[in-house]
Amino acid sequence: MKKAAWGLIVLLLVALVGFFALGPGVVERSMNRIDGQPLIPVSAQAKALHQTLTIVDLHSDTLMWKRSLLSAGKGGHEDLGRLEQGNVALQVFSSVTKTPKGQNYDSNSAETDNITLLTVAQLQPVRTWTSLLERSLWHAEKLHRVADKAGGRLVAVERSSDIGGLLGRREIKGRGVGAMLSIEGLQNLEGDLGNLDRLHAAGFRMAGLTHFFDNDLAGSMHGERKGGLTPKGREAVRRMERLGMIVDVAHCSHACVADILAMAKRPVVSSHGGVQATCKVNRNLTDDEIRGVARTGGVIGIGYWDAAICGTSPRDAARAMKHVRDLVGIDHVALGSDYDGATTVRFDTSQLTQVTQALLDEGFSESEIRQTMGENALRVIRQGIVAR
């Protein structure tokens, strides 16, 4: 009996070590993948142009994982080294605090949560195990710790002046990646709109009201009811605009998108996704919604994964960008990769010349490529993060 008991204890210990030491990495490797399909040939013209671009990506979920941004090539789709290789000037990092079990694009309940187990397995601070707000505050802390250790290679962006400083650093020293914080679903307010102030103070400058389920602010495109803004949701939008937090309609229900566009007084973004004209998936924007975002002066970030562009080729992404350009003008096209967001893509952030080449092949001018790859997004961010 004693031998059996000791055997069970040893097995339990081995299981716990595997859960904490190996589990998070195994989960991430199974969810953030590169499909291995052939890349498109990149011309000398595209390579030369790419090195002169100011590239901005409106959405990545890298902070959700245990992997450090300073650990080069350790899985997933991006880290600081690969951001530098891809010539990215500014990456928006999102905080994911809750996802439903059996997550799908059609209908999800708010009753379950996958992220709790992930926070425990990653040995995050105990305060994050039971609080969605604390999970976001932890993500902010993680990002600022990396910036402190990066020796100027990674710079937190919270004010318009930070953007000027970043661009100056890149021009003088030839390096520097900006990092701005966003939120994927304001369920992390935990019912209290006052927590917007706490999140803003922690550095968050963009937020989507919903993620994969409905909450007390609005309906999600993937929720059960898919309703519009609630009275609390309307007040959240007003408060965000006053604080200088950009409103993101990605994942909002069509009713929610319509309500936000009707009341917005500042530019609105769709940080990551696609358009129904080239990929008819429920989360993608209709032409009327694209026109609505453009009327606010905002931008639409096009992603690189199958459910956003109905493929993973950079040509699929470029076709979606071309549709936005042709419908509402070049000023409203942007990048929104959704890297490390449990997505499978063709290329990681070090290989963004793939997008530059695909845009050239679609007939975009060099000026249009500069706008698409970052200048449009930078314009909206500079305006949107100024408090009123």
N, C-alpha and C positions, 0 to 999 in steps of 0.2 A: 504493500500500500504506500509506504514511504517513497519507494522508487517511482511509483506511478504519480504520486503527488508532485515530486520534484520534476518529473518529466513534463507534467502539465504546466508547472511554473516556468520551466525553460521555454516551452513552446509559446507560452503567453508573452514572455519577454522578447523572444525573437519576433513574434507578431507585432508587438508594440514598436520595436526598433524599426521594423520594415514600414509600419504605418507612418511613423514620424520622419524617418530618415529618407525613405524611398518613395512613399506614397505620393506626396505632392508633385515630385518630378515625373513619376509614371503617369499621373493624371494629365499633367500639362502636355507631355509628349504625345499623348493620345488625342489631344484636342487642338493644339496649335501646330498645324502641319503644313508642309510644302509638298505639292502633289507630284513633283518630279517630272512633269511634262516638259517638252522642249521649250526653251526661251526663244524669243524672236531675235534675229541678228540686229546688232546695234552698230550704226554707222559711226564713222569718225565725226561727222557733223553733229550727231546726237550727243556723243560723248563730250565734245567741246562745248556745245550749248549747255549741257547739263551742269557743267562745272561753274557756269555763270549765273545759275538760277538761285533765287531765294525760295527754298522749298518749305511749305507748311503742310503738315498732316493734322487734320482736325480730330482724329480719334484713334486711340490705342488703349488696350486694356492690360498693358504689361505690369502695372502696379498690383494687379490681382494675384500675381504669382510670386513664389518665394525667391525666384531667381533675381540676382542683383543686376542692375543696369551696367555695372562696371565689370561683370563677368562676360568676357567676349566669347561669342559663339557657343553659349551654353544652352542651346535649344531655343524654341520659339521663333518669333519673326523679327525681333529687334532687341538691341542693346546699344549702349553708347557708341561702341566701336562701329557697329553697322550703321547707326545713324550718321556718323561722320563719313563713312565710306559712301553712303547714299547722298551726301551733301545736303542733309536736312538742316534747315535753319531753326525751325520751331516745331516741336512735337507736343500735341495736346494729349495728356495722360488722363484717362477717365478712372473714376472710382466706382467699381461694381460692388454693391453691398448685399445683394440678395438675388438669387435666381430660383425658379421653381423646378421641382423634380419633374422629369418627363418634358422638359422645356421644348416647345414647338412654336411655330409661327402663327398658329390658328387660334388656340384658346388655352389659357393657363390660369390656374387658381393662385391666389396670393397666400394660400395656407401653408405651403411647404417652402423649404429653403435649402439649397445645396451649399451655400457659402459658409454656413455655420461649421460644417464638418471640415471644410477647407481651412478655416481660420484656426481650428483646433489642431489639425494635422500639421500646419505650418508653424505651430507654437507661437502664434501671434500673442500679444499681450492679452491677458484674461479679460480685460475690459471690452475687447472686440468680440468676444464669444457670444455676448447677449445683446449688444448694442450696434445697430446699423450706423448711427452717428459716429460712434467710436471707430468703426471700420474705416470710414472716410477720413477721419482725423489721423488715423494710423497711416493711411496711404499718403497723406500730405507730409507726415513726419518722415516716412521712408524716402520720399522724393527729395526733401530738403537735406536729409542726411547724405544722400548720394551727391547732391550738388556741393555740399561742404567738402566732400572727399575728392571731388573730381578735378580740383586744381584749375578751375576756370573753363573746363571742357563742357560742363553742363551748368546752365544759368537759369534760375527760377524767374519766370515772367509773371508779374502781378500788376504792373503799372505800364502805361504807354511809354514812359521814360525808360523802362527796362528793355523795351523793344529797340529803342534808339541806341541804347548802350550795347545790346547784343549785336546789332548790325554794324556798329562801329568796331567792336571787337573782331568780328569776322573780316571786316575790310582791312584792319591794321595787322591782325595776327594770323588771319587766314583760318581761324577755327572758332568754335563755340557753338553749342546747340542749346537753344532755348527750350524750356519745359514749362507748360502751363497746365493747371489742374482743372478738370471737369468732373461732372457727376452724371452717372447713368441711372437716373431715376431718383426722385426726391422722396422716396420712402424713408431715406435716411434722416429726414427732418423729425421722424418719430412723432408726427402730429403737431409739432410746435413750429410755427413760422419763424419764431425768434431764432431758431437754430440756423436759419439762413445767414444771420449775422456772424455766428460762430464759424460757419463754413467759409464765409467770405474772409474773415480774419485769418483763417488758416491758409488762404491762398487760392481758393476755388474761384474761377472766373467764368465758368460756363456750366450749364446744367440742363439736362432733359428732365421733364416732369415725371415721365414714366419709363419703365424698362419692359419686362416681359409679362407684367400683370397690372391690373387696375389698382389704383391707390386712392387716397382721400383727396387728391388734387385733380385727377383726370383719369380718363380711360386709356388703356394701352391698345395699340394695334393688335396685340397678341393676348389681350385680356378676355374675360368672360362677357362683359357688357359692352366694352368699347365705346363708352360715353364720352361726352365733351368735358370741358373744364367745370369743376365745381366752384362754388363761391370762394372756397379756400384756395383753389387753384388760380383763380383770377387775381386774388390778392398776392399770391406767390409771384405771378408774372410781374405785377406792378412793383413789388418789392425788389425783385431781381433787377429790373430796369433802373430803379433808383440807386441800388448798390453798385451797379456796374458788373452784373453777371449776365452773360449772353444767354438768351433763351434758345434751346436746342429742341427741335420738333422730332428728331429721330425717335422712333418707337411709339410716338403718340398715335392714337386712333385718328382716323380721318376727321371725326367730329372735333377732337382735341386740336388738331392742326388748324381747322377752320376757325375755331374760337380764338386761338392764339394769334393767327394772322389778322383777324378782325380787330383785335385790341392793341396789337403791338405798336409801340411808338419808337422803337429802335430796331436796328437790323436783326433779323432772326436767321438762324442757321439750321440746316439739316446736316448734322456732322458726319454721318456715315450711312450709306445705303445706295440705292439706285433709283431708276425711273421706270415707270410701268411701260413707257413707250418702247423700251428695248428689253425689258425683263418684267413680265407681268406677275409679280409677287406682291402679296397684300401689303407688305411693309414699305414698298417703294412708292415714290411720289407720283401722283397724277399730273397731267399738264397744268390743270388749274392750280394745284398746290405749288408747282414750280413757279408759275406766274405770281402767286401770292407771296412766296418767299422773295422773289425778285422785287416786288413792289415795296417791300420793307427795306430794300437795299442789301439784303442778305446773300448768302451763298449756299450752294448745295455740294456737299462732299461726297464724291463717288468712291465706293469701296472696290475691293479686288476679289471678293469671294463669290462663290456660285450663286447664292440666294440674292445677292445684290445686282449682279450683272449677267446672270445665267451663263456662267462660264468662269474660268480663271485666267484666261489669256489677257494680257494688257490691251489687246485689241478690243476685247469686250468692254473694258473700262473706258477706252477712248471713244467708243461708239456712244456710250451713255453720256459722256462729257460733251460730245458733238451735238447730241440732241438738246441738251440744256443750252448750249451756245446758240444753236439755230432757233430755239424757241424764245429765249429771253435775252440773249446777248452774252458776250464773253465775260462781262463783269461779275457773273453769278456762278461761275464754275470753280470747283475746288477739289481737293483730295481728302478722302476720309477712309483710310485703309481698313480700320477695325483689326489691325494687327494684334495678335495675342488675345483675341476675343473669342476663343474656341472656334476659329475659322481655319479652313484649308485654302491656301493661296498658291499661286504659281511662283512668286518671287518674294524675297524678303526686302527689308528696307535698304539693304546695301545695294540692291539691284534696281533702283528706281529709274535708271536709264531706260529700262523697259517701257515705262510710261512715256518718257520723253520721245522715244523712238515711235511708239504707237501714235502719239499725237501728231508727229511729223507726217507719218504715213496717212493719217486722216485728213491731211491738208491744213492743219493749224499753222499759222505763221509763228515766227519766233516770238513776236510780241504777245500773241495769244497764249503761247506756251508759258511764258513768264507769268502771265496773269493766272492761268489755270494752276500751275504748280505751286503758287504761293502768294503772289501779290494781292489777289482778291481776298483771300483769307486773312492776310495781314491787315488789310484795310479795315475789314469788319472787326477784327480783334482790337485794333488800336482805338476804334470808335467805341466799341461795346464795353470795354473794361473801365471806362471813365465814369465815375459816380456822378449822379445828377442831384 
